[in-house]
Amino acid sequence: MTRKSIDHAFTSRNSLGAAGDPTYAGALSFMRRRQTKSPDGADVTVWGVPFDASVSNRPGCRFGPQALRRASAIFDNDPQYPFDRDLFAAMSVVDYGDCALDYRLPETAHETIRQEAEAILADTEFLLTLGGDHSITFPLLQAHVARHGKLSLVQFDAHQDTWPVAAGSHGRPRIDHGSFVKGAVDAGLIDPATSIQVGIRTHAPEDCGIAIIDGEAVEAMSAAAIAEQILARTAGSNVYLSLDIDCLDAAFAPGTGTPVAGGPSSAKILSVLRRLGGLALVGADVVEVSPPYDHADITAIAGATVAMYVLGLLAERENA
C-alpha cells in the first residue's frame, strides 16, 4: 500500500511509483501522474486534446480530457486489476496537460495538434491521448507516422469514419470526425491491409479495404476470438489504437455525441484489450467522451479504464 500523500501531480519529484492521494481529494492529473510540460524521456506521456468543433451531432467532448482525469482518480494506487502490479514501478509516465487550441480558429486545430504531438514524441516513447472528438486522430496519426512510418490502425468504434473528405468553401478539406479514416488511407498514413475496425454498427460509403468485426459479430464472438483476429490482421506491424467510446453500447457509455444502441459492454471490450499484449503498440487515444450527456461518470469511468488498460499493456511490455 502506497503511503498516503496529497497533490502528487505537483509534489512528486519523479515519474515513477504510485501516488498516495485519497480518491476524493488532491490535484487531478491522469492517474495522479506528475504534471509537466517537459516529458524529459518519459516512457509514456498522457495529454488531452479538448477539441469538438467537428462533431456531427452532440458537442461536449471538449470536456472529455477533464472528465477522464477526474474519473481516473478512482484508481487508488493499489495494484491495478487485472494487471496485478503497480503500473508505474518501472514505467515512467507523466501528464503533459492539454494541447493549447484557439477556439476562434478551429481550422488551425489539426495543424496545432500535429505539431505539438510531434514535439512530445521527440521527448517520450509513447503518447496516450485523451480526446476530444475523433477528428483529432488524423493529426495524431500524422505525428506518429513521422516517427514510425506507415501504421496499422486498430479502431474500436460504432462508425467506420470513412466518409469522403469534402472540400470546404475555402478550398481546404473540411474538419470532420466522420472522415478521418478515409483521410488517413488517402494520405498513406495507415495500411488498410493490416488495419481493423471493431464494433461497427452503421453503414458508410466504403470500407477502404479495412477489415471489420461488426456489432453482431462482436456479440457472437468471444473476447479471445476477437483479440485473435486483431492480432492476426495486424501481423506484428506497428499499431496505433484508437477507441471511440461510442463503440460501447449506450447503456455503458451514454456520455457521447453519437451513441448507437446494440453495442458491446465495457466488460467485453476490456476483455478484448486485455488480450492484446502482443500488439506492437506505438500510440493510442480514447475519444468522444462527452460529459454533458454522461450520468454518474459512467462513460468517463469506462474511458479512463480503457486508458488504464493501455498503460497496463505497456507496463507488462516494460517488465517483460
C-alpha contacts under 8 A as a table, 3 or more apart, distances in Angstrom:
res1	aa1	res2	aa2	distance
1	M	77	N	7.66
1	M	78	D	6.18
2	T	18	A	6.72
2	T	19	A	6.78
2	T	20	G	5.45
2	T	77	N	6.84
2	T	78	D	7.34
3	R	20	G	5.60
4	K	19	A	7.76
4	K	20	G	4.24
4	K	21	D	5.87
4	K	22	P	7.31
5	S	8	H	6.91
5	S	19	A	7.22
5	S	20	G	4.81
5	S	21	D	5.15
5	S	22	P	7.87
6	I	11	T	7.88
6	I	20	G	6.75
6	I	21	D	4.80
6	I	22	P	7.44
6	I	25	A	7.61
6	I	26	G	5.38
6	I	27	A	7.67
7	D	10	F	5.77
7	D	11	T	6.04
7	D	21	D	6.65
7	D	26	G	4.53
7	D	27	A	4.70
7	D	28	L	7.71
7	D	32	R	7.91
8	H	11	T	4.95
8	H	12	S	5.15
8	H	19	A	5.96
8	H	20	G	7.32
8	H	21	D	6.73
8	H	26	G	7.40
8	H	27	A	7.08
8	H	32	R	6.03
8	H	33	R	7.12
8	H	34	R	6.59
9	A	12	S	6.24
9	A	27	A	6.14
9	A	28	L	6.84
9	A	29	S	6.02
9	A	32	R	5.24
9	A	33	R	5.33
9	A	34	R	4.15
9	A	35	Q	5.27
10	F	27	A	7.46
10	F	34	R	6.07
10	F	35	Q	6.26
11	T	34	R	7.78
12	S	15	S	7.34
12	S	34	R	6.02
13	R	34	R	7.93
14	N	34	R	7.20
15	S	33	R	6.84
15	S	34	R	5.92
15	S	42	A	7.53
15	S	88	F	7.81
15	S	92	S	4.91
15	S	93	V	5.59
15	S	94	V	6.02
16	L	88	F	5.25
16	L	89	A	5.76
16	L	90	A	6.55
16	L	91	M	6.41
16	L	92	S	4.87
16	L	93	V	6.95
17	G	86	D	7.23
17	G	87	L	7.86
17	G	88	F	4.78
17	G	89	A	4.74
17	G	90	A	7.57
17	G	92	S	7.97
18	A	77	N	5.54
18	A	86	D	6.48
18	A	87	L	7.64
18	A	88	F	5.96
18	A	89	A	7.12
19	A	32	R	6.21
19	A	33	R	7.58
19	A	77	N	6.13
20	G	76	D	7.56
20	G	77	N	6.59
21	D	25	A	6.70
21	D	26	G	6.01
21	D	32	R	7.78
21	D	76	D	7.65
22	P	25	A	5.43
22	P	26	G	7.02
22	P	76	D	7.13
23	T	26	G	7.90
23	T	73	A	5.24
23	T	74	I	5.62
23	T	75	F	7.45
23	T	76	D	5.98
24	Y	73	A	7.50
27	A	32	R	7.56
28	L	31	M	7.89
28	L	32	R	6.17
28	L	69	R	6.30
28	L	70	R	6.26
28	L	73	A	7.34
29	S	32	R	4.81
29	S	33	R	5.84
29	S	34	R	7.38
29	S	35	Q	6.70
29	S	69	R	5.48
29	S	70	R	7.55
29	S	95	D	6.33
29	S	97	G	7.79
30	F	33	R	5.84
30	F	46	V	7.30
30	F	68	L	7.34
30	F	69	R	4.53
30	F	70	R	7.57
30	F	72	S	5.94
30	F	73	A	7.52
30	F	95	D	6.33
31	M	69	R	6.98
31	M	72	S	5.22
31	M	73	A	5.84
31	M	75	F	6.65
32	R	73	A	7.12
33	R	93	V	6.43
33	R	94	V	5.17
33	R	95	D	5.69
34	R	93	V	7.64
34	R	94	V	5.13
34	R	95	D	5.97
35	Q	94	V	5.93
35	Q	95	D	4.68
35	Q	96	Y	5.74
35	Q	97	G	6.71
36	T	39	P	6.60
36	T	94	V	6.83
36	T	95	D	6.29
36	T	96	Y	5.17
36	T	97	G	7.25
37	K	96	Y	5.19
37	K	97	G	7.32
38	S	96	Y	7.48
38	S	123	D	7.97
39	P	42	A	5.41
39	P	45	T	6.68
39	P	94	V	6.64
39	P	96	Y	7.14
39	P	120	I	7.20
39	P	123	D	5.94
39	P	124	T	6.23
40	D	123	D	5.67
40	D	124	T	6.96
41	G	123	D	5.18
41	G	124	T	4.94
41	G	125	E	7.26
42	A	45	T	6.54
42	A	92	S	5.30
42	A	93	V	5.87
42	A	94	V	6.79
42	A	123	D	7.24
42	A	124	T	5.07
42	A	125	E	6.76
43	D	91	M	6.07
43	D	92	S	5.16
43	D	93	V	5.99
43	D	124	T	5.75
43	D	125	E	4.98
43	D	126	F	6.19
44	V	91	M	7.67
44	V	92	S	6.43
44	V	93	V	4.71
44	V	94	V	6.58
44	V	124	T	6.13
44	V	125	E	5.89
44	V	126	F	4.63
44	V	127	L	5.85
44	V	128	L	7.13
45	T	93	V	5.71
45	T	94	V	5.07
45	T	95	D	5.82
45	T	96	Y	6.39
45	T	120	I	7.76
45	T	124	T	6.46
45	T	125	E	7.88
45	T	126	F	6.24
45	T	127	L	5.05
45	T	128	L	6.19
46	V	93	V	7.39
46	V	94	V	6.20
46	V	95	D	4.73
46	V	96	Y	5.97
46	V	97	G	7.56
46	V	127	L	6.00
46	V	128	L	4.75
46	V	129	T	5.85
46	V	130	L	7.48
47	W	95	D	5.81
47	W	96	Y	5.05
47	W	97	G	5.15
47	W	98	D	5.48
47	W	99	C	7.32
47	W	127	L	7.59
47	W	128	L	6.53
47	W	129	T	5.21
47	W	130	L	6.15
48	G	65	P	5.13
48	G	96	Y	7.93
48	G	97	G	6.08
48	G	98	D	4.33
48	G	99	C	6.17
48	G	129	T	5.67
48	G	130	L	4.56
48	G	131	G	5.94
48	G	132	G	7.62
49	V	62	R	7.48
49	V	65	P	6.90
49	V	98	D	5.70
49	V	99	C	5.25
49	V	113	I	7.67
49	V	129	T	7.03
49	V	130	L	6.16
49	V	131	G	5.06
49	V	132	G	5.43
49	V	136	I	7.62
50	P	61	C	7.05
50	P	62	R	4.00
50	P	63	F	6.22
50	P	64	G	6.76
50	P	65	P	6.39
50	P	98	D	7.10
50	P	99	C	7.22
50	P	101	L	7.95
50	P	131	G	5.98
50	P	132	G	4.84
51	F	61	C	7.03
51	F	62	R	4.70
51	F	101	L	7.81
51	F	109	A	7.88
51	F	131	G	7.10
51	F	132	G	4.70
51	F	133	D	6.16
51	F	136	I	7.62
52	D	55	V	5.87
52	D	59	P	6.21
52	D	60	G	6.69
52	D	61	C	5.72
52	D	62	R	5.19
52	D	132	G	5.65
52	D	133	D	5.02
53	A	59	P	7.61
53	A	106	P	6.59
53	A	133	D	7.90
54	S	133	D	7.09
54	S	135	S	6.81
54	S	175	I	5.68
54	S	176	D	4.82
54	S	177	H	5.59
55	V	58	R	6.72
55	V	59	P	6.12
55	V	133	D	6.66
55	V	176	D	6.82
55	V	177	H	5.92
55	V	257	G	7.34
56	S	176	D	7.76
56	S	177	H	7.49
56	S	178	G	7.90
56	S	258	T	7.97
57	N	257	G	5.82
57	N	258	T	6.04
58	R	256	T	7.65
58	R	257	G	4.39
58	R	258	T	6.74
59	P	62	R	7.79
59	P	257	G	6.05
59	P	290	S	7.27
60	G	63	F	5.98
60	G	64	G	7.57
60	G	257	G	7.36
60	G	290	S	4.86
60	G	291	P	6.60
60	G	292	P	6.11
61	C	64	G	4.73
61	C	131	G	6.97
61	C	132	G	5.10
61	C	133	D	6.12
61	C	256	T	7.31
61	C	257	G	7.49
61	C	287	V	7.87
61	C	288	E	5.48
61	C	289	V	5.30
61	C	290	S	3.98
61	C	291	P	6.76
62	R	65	P	7.23
62	R	131	G	7.12
62	R	132	G	5.09
62	R	133	D	7.40
62	R	290	S	7.37
63	F	66	Q	5.58
63	F	67	A	6.39
63	F	132	G	7.48
63	F	289	V	7.88
63	F	290	S	6.53
63	F	291	P	6.43
64	G	67	A	5.10
64	G	68	L	6.04
64	G	130	L	7.09
64	G	131	G	5.82
64	G	132	G	5.98
64	G	287	V	7.61
64	G	288	E	7.08
64	G	289	V	5.01
64	G	290	S	5.65
64	G	291	P	6.41
64	G	300	A	7.69
65	P	68	L	5.16
65	P	69	R	6.19
65	P	98	D	7.86
65	P	130	L	5.28
65	P	131	G	5.88
65	P	132	G	7.14
66	Q	69	R	5.31
66	Q	70	R	6.21
67	A	70	R	5.05
67	A	71	A	6.04
67	A	291	P	6.57
67	A	297	D	7.82
67	A	300	A	5.85
68	L	71	A	5.08
68	L	72	S	6.06
68	L	130	L	7.39
68	L	300	A	5.25
68	L	301	I	7.01
68	L	303	G	6.60
68	L	304	A	5.21
69	R	72	S	5.11
69	R	73	A	6.94
69	R	304	A	7.30
70	R	73	A	5.69
71	A	74	I	5.99
71	A	297	D	6.93
71	A	300	A	5.82
71	A	301	I	5.19
71	A	304	A	6.26
72	S	75	F	5.74
72	S	301	I	6.98
72	S	304	A	5.51
72	S	305	T	7.42
73	A	76	D	6.60
75	F	78	D	7.56
75	F	80	Q	7.37
77	N	80	Q	7.26
77	N	86	D	7.20
78	D	85	R	7.93
78	D	86	D	6.86
79	P	83	F	7.33
79	P	84	D	5.05
79	P	85	R	4.35
79	P	86	D	4.76
79	P	87	L	7.41
80	Q	83	F	5.64
80	Q	84	D	5.49
80	Q	85	R	5.82
80	Q	86	D	6.44
80	Q	87	L	7.11
80	Q	312	G	7.96
81	Y	84	D	5.53
81	Y	85	R	7.89
83	F	312	G	6.23
83	F	316	E	7.85
86	D	89	A	5.50
87	L	90	A	7.43
87	L	91	M	6.79
87	L	311	L	7.08
87	L	312	G	6.12
87	L	315	A	5.58
88	F	91	M	4.84
88	F	92	S	6.02
88	F	93	V	6.94
88	F	315	A	7.37
89	A	92	S	7.83
90	A	315	A	7.56
90	A	318	E	7.27
90	A	319	N	7.29
91	M	315	A	6.12
91	M	318	E	6.63
99	C	113	I	6.81
99	C	116	E	7.22
100	A	112	T	7.95
101	L	109	A	6.15
101	L	112	T	7.12
102	D	105	L	5.49
102	D	106	P	6.78
102	D	108	T	7.84
102	D	109	A	7.33
103	Y	106	P	5.74
105	L	108	T	5.70
105	L	109	A	7.22
106	P	109	A	5.24
107	E	110	H	7.21
107	E	175	I	7.17
108	T	111	E	5.71
108	T	112	T	6.32
109	A	112	T	5.12
109	A	113	I	6.11
110	H	113	I	5.06
110	H	114	R	6.13
110	H	136	I	6.67
110	H	138	F	7.78
110	H	139	P	5.61
111	E	114	R	5.09
111	E	115	Q	6.15
111	E	139	P	6.90
112	T	115	Q	5.26
112	T	116	E	6.14
113	I	116	E	5.31
113	I	117	A	5.91
113	I	136	I	7.45
113	I	139	P	6.17
113	I	140	L	7.05
114	R	117	A	5.17
114	R	118	E	6.12
114	R	139	P	4.71
114	R	140	L	5.87
114	R	142	Q	6.57
114	R	143	A	5.50
115	Q	118	E	5.22
115	Q	119	A	6.32
115	Q	143	A	7.40
116	E	119	A	5.04
116	E	120	I	6.26
117	A	120	I	5.12
117	A	121	L	6.08
117	A	127	L	7.94
117	A	140	L	6.62
117	A	143	A	5.99
118	E	121	L	5.06
118	E	122	A	6.29
118	E	143	A	5.04
118	E	144	H	7.37
118	E	146	A	7.83
119	A	122	A	5.23
119	A	123	D	7.08
120	I	123	D	5.40
120	I	124	T	6.26
120	I	127	L	7.63
121	L	124	T	5.10
121	L	125	E	6.56
121	L	126	F	6.97
121	L	127	L	6.73
121	L	143	A	7.90
121	L	144	H	7.79
121	L	147	R	7.88
124	T	127	L	7.24
126	F	282	V	6.12
126	F	283	G	5.79
127	L	282	V	7.85
127	L	283	G	5.47
127	L	284	A	6.79
128	L	283	G	6.16
128	L	284	A	5.12
128	L	285	D	5.59
128	L	307	A	7.70
129	T	284	A	6.37
129	T	285	D	4.46
129	T	286	V	6.44
130	L	285	D	5.83
130	L	286	V	5.26
130	L	287	V	6.15
131	G	134	H	7.44
131	G	136	I	7.47
131	G	285	D	7.12
131	G	286	V	5.99
131	G	287	V	4.27
131	G	288	E	6.23
131	G	289	V	7.18
132	G	136	I	6.94
132	G	287	V	5.46
132	G	288	E	5.70
132	G	289	V	7.26
133	D	136	I	6.24
133	D	177	H	6.40
133	D	287	V	5.69
133	D	288	E	4.83
134	H	137	T	5.76
134	H	177	H	4.90
134	H	178	G	7.54
134	H	180	F	7.45
134	H	244	D	7.02
134	H	287	V	5.88
134	H	288	E	6.37
135	S	138	F	5.95
135	S	175	I	6.90
135	S	176	D	5.82
135	S	177	H	4.01
135	S	178	G	7.23
135	S	179	S	7.53
135	S	180	F	5.64
136	I	139	P	5.86
136	I	140	L	6.40
136	I	177	H	7.75
137	T	140	L	4.89
137	T	141	L	5.95
137	T	180	F	7.00
137	T	242	S	7.53
137	T	285	D	7.55
138	F	141	L	5.16
138	F	142	Q	6.38
138	F	180	F	5.49
138	F	181	V	7.52
138	F	183	G	7.46
138	F	184	A	6.38
139	P	142	Q	4.85
139	P	143	A	6.27
140	L	143	A	5.13
140	L	144	H	6.24
141	L	144	H	5.07
141	L	145	V	5.88
141	L	184	A	7.64
141	L	189	L	6.69
141	L	240	Y	7.67
142	Q	145	V	5.22
142	Q	146	A	6.19
142	Q	189	L	6.72
143	A	146	A	5.22
143	A	147	R	6.82
144	H	147	R	5.25
144	H	148	H	5.95
144	H	149	G	7.46
144	H	282	V	7.72
144	H	283	G	7.21
145	V	148	H	4.95
145	V	149	G	4.38
145	V	150	K	5.47
145	V	151	L	6.65
145	V	189	L	6.35
146	A	149	G	5.99
148	H	151	L	7.46
148	H	238	N	7.65
148	H	282	V	7.94
149	G	189	L	7.78
150	K	188	G	6.97
150	K	189	L	5.15
150	K	190	I	5.39
150	K	191	D	6.67
151	L	189	L	6.38
151	L	190	I	4.72
151	L	191	D	6.14
151	L	237	S	7.17
151	L	238	N	5.51
151	L	239	V	5.62
151	L	240	Y	6.56
152	S	190	I	5.39
152	S	191	D	5.50
152	S	192	P	7.24
152	S	194	T	5.46
152	S	195	S	4.86
152	S	234	T	6.34
152	S	237	S	6.55
152	S	238	N	6.11
152	S	239	V	4.70
152	S	240	Y	6.20
153	L	190	I	6.33
153	L	191	D	7.57
153	L	192	P	7.90
153	L	194	T	7.51
153	L	195	S	4.70
153	L	196	I	6.35
153	L	197	Q	7.96
153	L	239	V	5.80
153	L	240	Y	5.12
153	L	241	L	6.03
153	L	242	S	7.44
154	V	195	S	5.82
154	V	196	I	5.17
154	V	197	Q	6.00
154	V	198	V	7.82
154	V	230	I	7.54
154	V	239	V	6.83
154	V	240	Y	6.27
154	V	241	L	4.81
154	V	242	S	6.29
155	Q	196	I	6.33
155	Q	197	Q	4.66
155	Q	198	V	6.16
155	Q	241	L	5.98
155	Q	242	S	4.89
155	Q	243	L	5.79
155	Q	244	D	7.65
156	F	197	Q	5.80
156	F	198	V	4.73
156	F	199	G	6.06
156	F	200	I	7.88
156	F	242	S	6.38
156	F	243	L	4.66
156	F	244	D	5.96
156	F	245	I	7.92
156	F	247	C	5.68
157	D	160	Q	7.06
157	D	197	Q	6.92
157	D	198	V	6.15
157	D	199	G	5.50
157	D	200	I	5.79
157	D	243	L	6.34
157	D	244	D	5.07
157	D	245	I	7.05
157	D	246	D	6.04
157	D	247	C	4.00
157	D	248	L	7.79
158	A	198	V	7.81
158	A	199	G	5.38
158	A	200	I	4.16
158	A	201	R	4.99
158	A	202	T	6.50
158	A	215	G	7.73
158	A	244	D	7.73
158	A	246	D	5.84
158	A	247	C	4.59
158	A	248	L	7.71
158	A	260	V	6.66
158	A	263	G	7.60
159	H	178	G	7.68
159	H	200	I	5.35
159	H	201	R	6.44
159	H	202	T	5.68
159	H	203	H	7.53
159	H	204	A	7.90
159	H	247	C	7.91
160	Q	178	G	7.60
160	Q	181	V	7.46
160	Q	197	Q	7.29
160	Q	200	I	6.45
160	Q	202	T	7.43
160	Q	203	H	7.49
160	Q	204	A	6.49
160	Q	207	D	7.26
161	D	177	H	6.99
161	D	178	G	4.12
161	D	179	S	4.69
161	D	180	F	6.07
161	D	181	V	5.50
161	D	182	K	6.90
161	D	204	A	7.49
162	T	178	G	6.47
162	T	179	S	4.84
162	T	180	F	6.81
162	T	181	V	5.24
162	T	182	K	4.41
162	T	183	G	7.75
162	T	204	A	6.44
162	T	205	P	7.15
162	T	206	E	6.50
162	T	207	D	6.74
162	T	208	C	7.27
163	W	178	G	5.97
163	W	179	S	4.65
163	W	182	K	6.41
163	W	204	A	6.42
163	W	205	P	6.43
163	W	206	E	7.65
164	P	179	S	6.07
164	P	182	K	6.55
164	P	183	G	7.85
165	V	173	P	6.17
165	V	174	R	6.80
165	V	176	D	7.86
165	V	179	S	5.83
165	V	180	F	7.89
165	V	182	K	6.94
165	V	183	G	6.22
166	A	173	P	5.67
166	A	174	R	5.95
167	A	170	H	7.64
167	A	171	G	5.49
167	A	172	R	5.32
167	A	173	P	4.23
167	A	174	R	5.51
168	G	171	G	5.39
168	G	172	R	5.76
168	G	173	P	5.87
168	G	174	R	5.25
169	S	172	R	7.60
176	D	179	S	5.73
176	D	180	F	6.97
177	H	180	F	6.09
178	G	181	V	7.87
179	S	182	K	5.37
179	S	183	G	6.21
180	F	183	G	4.99
180	F	184	A	6.03
181	V	184	A	4.99
181	V	185	V	6.18
182	K	185	V	5.23
182	K	186	D	6.13
182	K	208	C	6.98
183	G	186	D	5.12
183	G	187	A	6.02
184	A	187	A	5.10
184	A	188	G	6.18
184	A	189	L	5.13
184	A	190	I	6.09
185	V	188	G	5.15
185	V	189	L	6.03
185	V	190	I	5.62
185	V	191	D	7.01
185	V	192	P	7.01
185	V	208	C	7.26
186	D	189	L	7.76
188	G	191	D	7.15
190	I	195	S	7.46
191	D	194	T	5.70
191	D	195	S	6.23
192	P	195	S	4.95
192	P	196	I	7.70
192	P	208	C	6.67
192	P	209	G	5.29
192	P	210	I	4.65
192	P	211	A	7.70
193	A	209	G	6.45
193	A	210	I	6.22
193	A	211	A	7.67
193	A	233	R	7.73
194	T	210	I	7.45
194	T	233	R	5.23
194	T	234	T	4.63
194	T	235	A	7.00
194	T	237	S	7.69
195	S	210	I	5.47
195	S	211	A	6.42
195	S	233	R	6.62
195	S	234	T	6.17
196	I	210	I	5.51
196	I	211	A	4.61
196	I	212	I	5.71
196	I	213	I	7.65
196	I	230	I	6.76
196	I	233	R	6.98
196	I	234	T	7.81
197	Q	200	I	6.92
197	Q	210	I	7.13
197	Q	211	A	6.25
197	Q	212	I	4.83
197	Q	213	I	6.19
197	Q	214	D	7.84
198	V	212	I	6.04
198	V	213	I	4.81
198	V	214	D	6.05
198	V	215	G	7.57
198	V	218	V	7.45
198	V	247	C	7.76
199	G	212	I	7.98
199	G	213	I	6.08
199	G	214	D	4.80
199	G	215	G	4.52
199	G	218	V	6.27
199	G	247	C	5.63
199	G	248	L	7.84
199	G	263	G	6.67
199	G	264	P	7.34
200	I	212	I	7.17
200	I	213	I	6.83
200	I	214	D	4.44
200	I	215	G	5.39
200	I	247	C	7.30
201	R	214	D	6.12
201	R	215	G	5.32
201	R	260	V	7.16
201	R	262	G	7.69
201	R	263	G	7.52
204	A	207	D	7.29
207	D	210	I	5.70
207	D	211	A	7.73
211	A	233	R	7.96
213	I	217	A	5.89
213	I	218	V	6.37
213	I	226	I	7.97
214	D	217	A	5.32
214	D	218	V	6.17
215	G	218	V	5.10
215	G	219	E	6.27
215	G	262	G	7.03
215	G	263	G	5.88
215	G	264	P	7.37
216	E	219	E	5.09
216	E	220	A	6.34
217	A	220	A	5.05
217	A	221	M	5.94
218	V	221	M	5.26
218	V	222	S	7.57
218	V	226	I	7.24
218	V	264	P	7.03
219	E	222	S	7.90
219	E	263	G	7.78
219	E	264	P	6.59
221	M	225	A	6.14
221	M	226	I	6.53
222	S	225	A	5.17
222	S	226	I	6.38
223	A	226	I	5.16
223	A	227	A	6.17
223	A	268	K	6.31
223	A	269	I	7.37
223	A	271	S	5.87
223	A	272	V	4.81
224	A	227	A	5.17
224	A	228	E	6.07
224	A	271	S	7.89
224	A	272	V	6.49
224	A	275	R	6.89
225	A	228	E	5.02
225	A	229	Q	6.26
226	I	229	Q	5.20
226	I	230	I	6.33
226	I	272	V	6.63
227	A	230	I	5.05
227	A	231	L	6.17
227	A	272	V	5.44
227	A	273	L	7.41
227	A	275	R	5.99
227	A	276	L	6.23
228	E	231	L	5.18
228	E	232	A	6.10
229	Q	232	A	5.08
229	Q	233	R	6.06
230	I	233	R	5.18
230	I	234	T	6.24
231	L	234	T	5.39
231	L	235	A	6.08
231	L	236	G	7.46
231	L	276	L	7.19
231	L	278	G	7.03
231	L	279	L	6.53
232	A	235	A	5.14
234	T	237	S	5.67
234	T	238	N	7.94
234	T	239	V	7.32
234	T	279	L	7.73
236	G	278	G	7.93
236	G	279	L	6.67
236	G	280	A	6.29
237	S	279	L	7.94
237	S	280	A	6.38
238	N	279	L	7.70
238	N	280	A	5.04
238	N	281	L	6.06
238	N	282	V	6.31
239	V	279	L	6.81
239	V	280	A	5.67
239	V	281	L	4.79
239	V	282	V	5.86
239	V	283	G	7.17
240	Y	281	L	6.03
240	Y	282	V	5.88
240	Y	283	G	4.94
240	Y	284	A	5.55
241	L	281	L	7.18
241	L	283	G	6.42
241	L	284	A	4.56
241	L	285	D	6.54
242	S	284	A	5.54
242	S	285	D	4.94
242	S	286	V	6.15
242	S	287	V	7.66
243	L	247	C	7.36
243	L	284	A	8.00
243	L	285	D	6.28
243	L	286	V	4.95
243	L	287	V	6.31
244	D	247	C	5.79
244	D	286	V	6.04
244	D	287	V	4.95
244	D	288	E	5.78
244	D	289	V	7.99
245	I	248	L	5.95
245	I	253	A	6.62
245	I	256	T	7.05
245	I	286	V	7.01
245	I	287	V	6.24
245	I	288	E	5.90
245	I	289	V	6.22
245	I	299	T	7.60
245	I	302	A	8.00
245	I	303	G	6.54
246	D	249	D	6.82
246	D	250	A	7.13
246	D	253	A	6.56
246	D	256	T	6.35
246	D	258	T	6.90
246	D	259	P	5.50
246	D	260	V	6.76
246	D	288	E	7.24
247	C	260	V	7.97
247	C	263	G	6.42
247	C	264	P	7.26
248	L	251	A	7.92
248	L	252	F	6.19
248	L	253	A	6.02
248	L	263	G	5.17
248	L	264	P	5.17
248	L	265	S	5.79
248	L	266	S	6.25
248	L	269	I	7.78
249	D	252	F	5.58
249	D	253	A	6.27
249	D	259	P	7.54
249	D	260	V	6.55
249	D	261	A	5.37
249	D	262	G	5.65
249	D	263	G	3.90
249	D	264	P	5.42
249	D	265	S	6.12
250	A	253	A	4.74
250	A	254	P	4.67
250	A	259	P	5.74
250	A	260	V	6.31
250	A	261	A	5.65
250	A	262	G	7.88
250	A	263	G	7.41
251	A	254	P	6.05
251	A	261	A	7.96
252	F	265	S	6.27
252	F	266	S	6.31
252	F	298	I	6.65
252	F	299	T	6.54
252	F	302	A	7.59
253	A	256	T	6.72
253	A	259	P	7.83
253	A	294	D	7.51
253	A	298	I	6.40
253	A	299	T	4.40
253	A	302	A	7.30
254	P	259	P	6.84
254	P	293	Y	6.37
254	P	294	D	5.55
254	P	295	H	7.28
254	P	298	I	7.56
254	P	299	T	6.31
255	G	289	V	5.98
255	G	290	S	4.88
255	G	291	P	5.53
255	G	292	P	6.79
255	G	293	Y	4.26
255	G	294	D	3.76
255	G	295	H	7.15
255	G	298	I	7.72
255	G	299	T	5.47
255	G	300	A	7.75
256	T	259	P	5.98
256	T	288	E	5.71
256	T	289	V	5.17
256	T	290	S	4.63
256	T	291	P	7.49
256	T	293	Y	6.50
256	T	294	D	7.43
256	T	299	T	7.77
257	G	288	E	6.71
257	G	289	V	7.77
257	G	290	S	6.36
257	G	293	Y	7.97
260	V	263	G	7.08
264	P	268	K	6.16
264	P	269	I	6.85
265	S	268	K	5.24
265	S	269	I	6.61
266	S	269	I	5.34
266	S	270	L	6.01
266	S	302	A	6.61
267	A	270	L	5.21
267	A	271	S	6.06
268	K	271	S	5.14
268	K	272	V	6.41
269	I	272	V	4.98
269	I	273	L	6.23
270	L	273	L	4.99
270	L	274	R	6.09
270	L	306	V	6.78
270	L	309	Y	7.59
271	S	274	R	5.12
271	S	275	R	6.72
272	V	275	R	5.41
272	V	276	L	6.85
273	L	276	L	5.26
273	L	277	G	7.95
273	L	309	Y	7.08
273	L	310	V	7.86
274	R	277	G	6.91
274	R	309	Y	7.00
274	R	313	L	7.40
275	R	278	G	7.72
276	L	279	L	5.61
276	L	313	L	7.66
277	G	313	L	5.60
277	G	314	L	7.99
277	G	316	E	7.88
277	G	317	R	7.53
281	L	284	A	7.63
284	A	310	V	7.75
285	D	307	A	7.74
286	V	289	V	7.97
286	V	303	G	6.53
286	V	306	V	7.45
286	V	307	A	6.74
289	V	299	T	6.61
289	V	300	A	6.47
289	V	303	G	7.13
290	S	293	Y	6.04
290	S	294	D	6.74
291	P	294	D	4.85
291	P	297	D	7.52
291	P	299	T	7.74
291	P	300	A	7.27
294	D	297	D	5.96
294	D	298	I	6.51
294	D	299	T	6.10
294	D	300	A	7.69
295	H	298	I	5.82
295	H	299	T	7.57
297	D	300	A	5.02
297	D	301	I	5.83
298	I	301	I	5.39
298	I	302	A	6.36
299	T	302	A	5.08
299	T	303	G	6.14
300	A	303	G	5.05
300	A	304	A	5.95
301	I	304	A	5.10
301	I	305	T	6.02
302	A	305	T	5.15
302	A	306	V	6.33
303	G	306	V	5.10
303	G	307	A	6.40
304	A	307	A	5.08
304	A	308	M	6.15
305	T	308	M	4.87
305	T	309	Y	6.13
306	V	309	Y	5.07
306	V	310	V	6.46
307	A	310	V	5.12
307	A	311	L	6.50
308	M	311	L	5.03
308	M	312	G	6.11
309	Y	312	G	4.75
309	Y	313	L	6.19
310	V	313	L	5.25
310	V	314	L	6.35
311	L	314	L	5.03
311	L	315	A	6.02
312	G	315	A	4.99
312	G	316	E	6.24
313	L	316	E	5.24
313	L	317	R	6.31
314	L	317	R	4.95
314	L	318	E	6.06
315	A	318	E	4.91
315	A	319	N	6.24
316	E	319	N	5.15
316	E	320	A	5.96
317	R	320	A	5.06
